[in-house]
Amino acid sequence: MASPEQLHTQHVDRAFIQDEAHARPPVAVEWEAGEAWHWVLHTPQFDANTWPSEFDLELRHQLIERPDGILRFERHTEFVSLTFFGEHRPSLETLDLVRRCPGNQLSGARILVSETISIENAFGDARIFGGNVMFEGIAATTDFRVSDHGLVKYTVSGKFEDGFARGRLIKRLLDLETYRMACLLGLPAVRRLTPKLHELESRAEKATSILNQTQTSLDESIRELANILKSVSAIRSELYYRIAASNAYYDLVSDRLTSLDETQIGQRQTLRGFIKHRLDPGMKTIRAFERRAESISTSISEALALVRTQLDHTAQQQSQNLLASMEQRARQQVHLAQAVEGLSVAAITYYSVGLISYLLRGAPPLILDHSTLIAFSVIPVAVCVAWFTRRARKKIDSIARR
């Protein structure tokens, strides 16, 4: 029932949708100089029993107050992320807590935030990338190299109006580092299965080319195409989720790059330039593999459909030939029956006239002699026999049609 403050009963899923709209909000980073450490742990089989007791795994998002800062826990579909926010690097106790969390590290980032940062001290002589992002006077830089604790170092310099603005930018950079790695999880699987897909393409082309040959070759080609279609379907089923996830993660990367509203600093390559240049070829490989697998399935399905059409056409022709043959045999049987009927009339007439002749021989002499009477009786007898024979045949036909 609706509460007194509500005019209507609330939808059963409204609370979930409302919570999802506010899930994983940016943390307000109030300190003007500090660090954010971020780990992404790949956990396909999430087991709550293996996690330290400090985490409440019934929650998908949790903030844990630590003596040295804040540790945020976020649970995603196939990975979890741990993010530390503090004015200084995390303590050994916090790092030990992170170390005890299960999973394989997929990505990670360390973001140094300060109003002024020495790029040389942060990255040495490494090549750096970045530009002015989101707000006026704010710059983000990185070398995209994995350093200590498996983290990629970023620096954010400039003056923020408040902690929420600072937290929003940090979250976008962390999401960018997370999803740019997650979107290429499908690339190793695609490369592993590419030789097999190429083999299936060759087999499909060969099997399709001999479809119009002998019946034996046709049967072998149909079996081969069916086996290829089964193998391609297995590959597509195996990689369906992985490719769909890669496309979704790539869209998230594009959204985060757009939201950064990055502008170039001098001749330095931007974050967008680096990520797009490295990410797009891998994603094109994944999508090309998906298109190739779909193309094989479509081609084989069309070939099998054509074969079915040809077989149906052949069967129809054979049925027509069979019907024509049956019709011809039926006509022959009708002609034969008519011939037999005529012969039967002649035979019965012959025997009937013979009986009449025997009767006339025992009769006394008449005006006409016996031979003349027998001759005159032939036609009436034949007409009567024909009439009775046809009547009998019609009765038999009517009984057969019932």
C-alpha positions in Angstrom: 0.0 0.0 0.0 1.1 3.6 -0.6 2.3 5.5 2.5 0.4 8.7 3.5 3.0 10.8 1.7 2.6 8.9 -1.6 -0.3 9.2 -3.9 0.3 5.8 -5.6 1.7 2.4 -4.8 5.4 2.4 -5.8 6.6 0.1 -8.6 8.3 -3.0 -7.3 11.6 -2.2 -9.0 11.7 1.6 -8.4 13.9 1.4 -5.3 16.4 -0.8 -7.2 16.5 1.6 -10.2 16.8 4.6 -7.9 19.7 3.1 -6.0 21.3 2.2 -9.3 21.1 5.8 -10.4 23.2 6.8 -7.3 25.5 3.8 -7.3 29.2 4.3 -7.3 29.2 8.1 -6.8 32.4 10.0 -6.9 34.1 10.4 -3.6 34.4 14.0 -2.5 38.2 14.5 -2.2 38.6 17.5 0.1 42.4 17.5 0.4 44.2 19.7 -2.1 47.2 17.4 -2.3 47.0 13.6 -2.0 46.9 10.3 -3.8 44.3 7.8 -5.1 45.4 4.2 -5.5 43.1 1.9 -7.6 43.2 -1.9 -8.1 40.9 -3.8 -10.5 40.7 -7.6 -9.6 39.3 -10.0 -12.2 37.0 -12.4 -10.3 34.9 -14.5 -12.7 33.9 -16.8 -9.9 33.1 -14.5 -7.0 33.4 -16.3 -3.7 32.4 -14.2 -0.6 34.1 -16.7 1.8 37.6 -15.8 0.5 37.4 -12.1 1.3 38.7 -10.4 4.4 36.1 -9.8 7.1 36.4 -6.0 6.7 34.3 -6.1 3.6 30.5 -6.5 3.7 30.0 -8.5 0.5 26.2 -8.1 0.6 26.8 -4.6 -0.6 28.0 -3.8 -4.1 29.5 -0.5 -3.0 31.2 0.1 0.4 33.3 2.9 1.9 35.7 1.7 4.6 37.2 4.3 6.9 40.9 3.6 7.5 43.3 5.5 9.7 45.2 6.7 6.6 42.3 7.4 4.4 39.2 5.9 2.7 39.1 2.5 1.0 36.2 2.1 -1.5 35.0 -1.3 -2.6 32.9 -1.7 -5.8 31.6 -5.0 -7.2 31.0 -5.2 -10.9 29.8 -8.0 -13.1 33.1 -9.8 -13.6 35.6 -7.8 -11.6 35.8 -5.8 -8.4 37.7 -2.6 -7.8 39.4 -1.3 -4.6 40.3 2.4 -4.4 42.2 4.2 -1.7 41.9 7.9 -1.2 44.3 9.7 1.2 46.6 12.7 1.7 49.6 10.3 1.5 50.3 6.9 0.1 48.4 4.0 1.8 50.0 2.5 4.9 51.4 -1.0 5.1 48.3 -2.2 6.9 46.0 -0.9 4.1 48.3 -2.4 1.5 48.2 -5.8 3.3 44.4 -5.6 3.4 44.3 -5.1 -0.4 46.9 -7.9 -0.8 44.5 -10.3 1.0 41.7 -9.7 -1.5 41.4 -12.6 -4.0 41.5 -12.2 -7.8 43.9 -11.5 -10.6 44.8 -7.9 -11.1 43.5 -6.7 -14.4 44.5 -3.0 -14.2 45.3 -0.3 -11.7 46.2 3.3 -11.4 47.9 5.7 -9.0 46.8 9.3 -9.3 48.9 12.1 -7.7 46.9 15.2 -7.1 48.3 18.6 -6.3 48.0 22.2 -7.3 51.4 22.1 -8.8 53.3 18.9 -9.7 56.8 18.5 -11.2 56.3 16.3 -14.3 60.0 15.5 -14.4 60.0 14.2 -10.8 56.9 12.2 -11.4 57.8 10.5 -14.7 61.5 11.1 -15.2 62.5 10.9 -18.8 59.6 8.7 -19.9 57.3 10.0 -22.7 54.2 11.5 -21.2 50.7 12.0 -22.5 47.8 14.2 -21.5 46.2 17.6 -21.8 43.9 20.1 -20.1 40.8 18.3 -18.9 37.2 19.1 -17.8 37.9 22.3 -15.9 39.9 25.4 -16.7 43.5 25.2 -15.6 43.4 21.4 -14.7 45.9 19.1 -16.5 46.1 15.3 -16.4 49.3 13.5 -17.5 50.5 9.9 -17.5 53.1 7.7 -19.1 50.8 4.7 -19.4 53.5 2.5 -17.9 52.9 -0.1 -15.2 55.0 0.8 -12.1 55.1 -0.3 -8.5 52.1 -2.4 -7.2 51.0 -2.9 -10.8 49.7 0.6 -11.1 49.8 3.1 -13.9 50.8 6.6 -12.6 48.7 9.7 -13.4 49.2 13.3 -12.2 46.4 15.9 -11.8 47.5 19.4 -11.4 45.6 22.7 -11.0 43.2 24.3 -8.6 39.7 22.9 -8.0 36.7 24.8 -6.7 35.6 21.9 -4.4 36.2 18.3 -3.4 33.4 17.0 -5.6 35.0 18.4 -8.8 38.3 16.8 -7.8 36.5 13.5 -7.1 34.7 13.6 -10.4 37.9 14.0 -12.4 39.7 11.3 -10.4 36.8 8.9 -11.0 36.8 9.5 -14.7 40.5 8.7 -14.9 40.1 5.6 -12.8 37.2 4.4 -15.0 39.3 5.2 -18.1 42.1 3.0 -16.9 39.7 0.2 -15.8 37.7 0.0 -19.0 40.5 0.5 -21.5 42.0 -2.8 -20.2 38.7 -4.6 -19.8 37.5 -3.9 -23.3 40.5 -5.9 -24.8 39.8 -9.0 -22.7 38.3 -10.5 -25.9 41.4 -10.0 -28.0 43.4 -13.0 -26.7 40.5 -15.3 -27.2 39.9 -13.9 -30.7 43.5 -14.4 -31.7 43.5 -17.9 -30.3 40.5 -18.9 -32.4 41.4 -17.0 -35.6 43.3 -19.9 -37.1 40.4 -22.2 -36.5 37.9 -19.7 -38.0 40.2 -19.4 -41.1 40.2 -23.2 -41.4 36.4 -23.3 -41.2 36.2 -20.6 -43.9 38.4 -22.7 -46.2 36.3 -25.8 -45.6 33.1 -24.0 -46.1 34.3 -22.5 -49.4 35.4 -26.0 -50.6 32.2 -27.7 -49.6 30.1 -25.0 -51.2 32.0 -25.2 -54.5 31.0 -28.9 -55.0 27.4 -28.6 -54.2 26.3 -28.9 -57.9 28.2 -32.0 -58.7 27.2 -35.7 -58.3 24.7 -36.9 -55.7 27.5 -38.5 -53.7 29.4 -35.2 -53.6 26.2 -33.4 -52.7 25.6 -35.7 -49.7 29.2 -35.3 -48.5 29.0 -31.5 -48.9 25.8 -31.2 -46.9 27.3 -33.2 -44.0 30.4 -31.1 -44.2 28.5 -27.8 -44.2 26.4 -29.0 -41.2 29.5 -29.9 -39.3 31.1 -26.5 -40.1 28.0 -24.7 -39.1 28.0 -26.5 -35.8 31.6 -25.6 -35.1 31.0 -21.9 -36.0 28.0 -21.8 -33.7 30.1 -23.2 -30.9 32.7 -20.5 -31.5 30.1 -17.8 -31.5 28.5 -19.1 -28.4 31.9 -19.3 -26.6 32.8 -15.7 -27.5 29.3 -14.1 -27.5 29.5 -12.7 -23.9 33.2 -11.7 -24.3 32.7 -9.8 -27.5 29.5 -8.1 -26.2 31.4 -7.1 -23.0 34.3 -5.7 -25.0 31.9 -3.6 -27.1 30.2 -2.3 -23.9 33.5 -1.5 -22.2 34.7 0.3 -25.4 31.6 2.5 -25.3 32.4 3.3 -21.7 35.9 4.3 -22.6 34.6 6.5 -25.4 32.1 8.1 -23.0 34.9 8.8 -20.4 37.2 10.3 -23.0 34.3 12.5 -24.2 33.5 13.6 -20.7 37.1 14.7 -20.1 36.7 17.3 -22.8 40.5 17.2 -23.3 42.5 19.9 -25.1 46.0 19.5 -26.2 49.0 21.1 -24.4 51.6 22.1 -26.9 52.8 19.1 -29.1 52.1 16.5 -26.3 49.9 13.6 -27.4 46.5 13.6 -25.6 45.1 10.8 -23.5 42.4 10.4 -26.2 45.1 10.2 -29.0 47.1 7.5 -27.2 44.1 5.3 -26.1 42.3 5.5 -29.4 45.5 4.8 -31.4 46.2 1.7 -29.3 42.7 0.6 -28.5 40.9 0.9 -31.9 43.0 -1.7 -33.8 42.3 -4.3 -31.1 38.6 -3.6 -31.1 38.5 -3.7 -34.9 40.1 -7.1 -34.8 37.5 -8.3 -32.3 34.6 -6.9 -34.4 36.1 -8.3 -37.7 36.3 -11.7 -36.1 32.6 -11.4 -35.1 31.6 -10.3 -38.6 33.6 -13.2 -40.1 31.9 -15.8 -37.9 28.5 -14.3 -38.7 29.3 -14.2 -42.4 30.3 -17.9 -42.4 27.1 -18.9 -40.6 25.0 -16.8 -43.0 26.8 -18.2 -46.1 26.4 -21.8 -44.9 22.8 -21.3 -44.0 22.1 -19.8 -47.4 23.9 -22.7 -49.1 21.9 -25.3 -47.2 18.7 -23.4 -48.0 19.6 -23.4 -51.7 20.3 -27.2 -51.5 16.9 -27.7 -49.8 15.3 -25.7 -52.6 17.0 -27.8 -55.2 16.0 -31.0 -53.4 12.4 -29.8 -53.1 12.4 -28.9 -56.8 13.8 -32.3 -57.7 11.3 -34.0 -55.5 8.5 -32.1 -57.1 9.7 -33.0 -60.6 9.9 -36.7 -59.5 6.4 -36.5 -58.0 5.0 -34.9 -61.2 6.7 -37.6 -63.3 5.3 -40.3 -61.0 1.8 -38.8 -61.2 2.1 -38.6 -65.0 3.2 -42.2 -65.1 0.3 -43.3 -62.8 -2.1 -41.4 -65.0 -0.8 -43.1 -68.1 -1.1 -46.5 -66.4 -4.6 -45.6 -65.3 -5.6 -44.8 -68.9 -4.1 -48.0 -70.1 -6.0 -49.9 -67.5 -9.2 -48.1 -68.6 -8.6 -49.0 -72.2 -7.8 -52.6 -71.2 -11.0 -52.7 -69.1 -13.0 -51.4 -72.1 -11.4 -53.9 -74.4 -12.1 -56.7 -71.9 -15.6 -55.4 -71.5 -16.1 -55.5 -75.3 -14.7 -59.0 -75.5 -16.9 -60.1 -72.6 -20.0 -58.8 -74.4 -18.9 -60.7 -77.6 -18.3 -63.9 -75.7 -21.5 -63.8 -73.7 -23.4 -62.9 -76.9 -21.8 -65.9 -78.6 -22.7 -68.3 -75.9 -26.2 -66.8 -75.5 -26.9 -67.2 -79.3 -25.5 -70.8 -79.0 -28.0 -71.5 -76.3 -30.8 -70.1 -78.4 -29.7 -72.3 -81.3 -30.0 -75.3 -79.1 -33.5 -74.3 -78.0 -34.6 -73.7 -81.6 -33.4 -77.2 -82.7 -35.9 -78.7 -80.3 -38.8 -76.5 -81.3 -41.3 -77.4 -84.1 -40.9 -75.8 -87.5 -41.8 -72.2 -87.7 -42.5 -69.7 -90.5 -38.8 -68.8 -90.6 -36.2 -71.4 -90.5 -33.9 -71.8 -87.5 -30.8 -70.2 -89.1 -32.7 -67.0 -89.9 -34.1 -66.8 -86.4 -30.6 -67.3 -84.9 -29.2 -64.6 -87.1 -31.9 -62.1 -86.1 -31.3 -62.9 -82.4 -27.7 -61.9 -82.5 -28.3 -58.1 -82.4 -30.9 -58.1 -79.6 -28.9 -60.5 -77.5 -25.7 -58.3 -77.9 -27.6 -55.2 -77.0 -29.1 -56.8 -73.9 -25.7 -58.2 -72.8 -24.0 -54.8 -73.3 -26.7 -53.1 -71.3 -26.5 -55.6 -68.4 -22.7 -55.5 -68.5 -22.5 -51.7 -68.3 -25.1 -51.6 -65.6 -23.2 -54.1 -63.5 -19.9 -52.1 -64.0 -21.6 -48.9 -62.8 -22.9 -50.6 -59.7 -19.4 -51.9 -59.0 -17.9 -48.4 -59.5 -20.5 -46.8 -57.2 -19.7 -49.4 -54.5 -15.9 -48.8 -54.9 -16.4 -45.0 -54.5 -18.2 -45.3 -51.2 
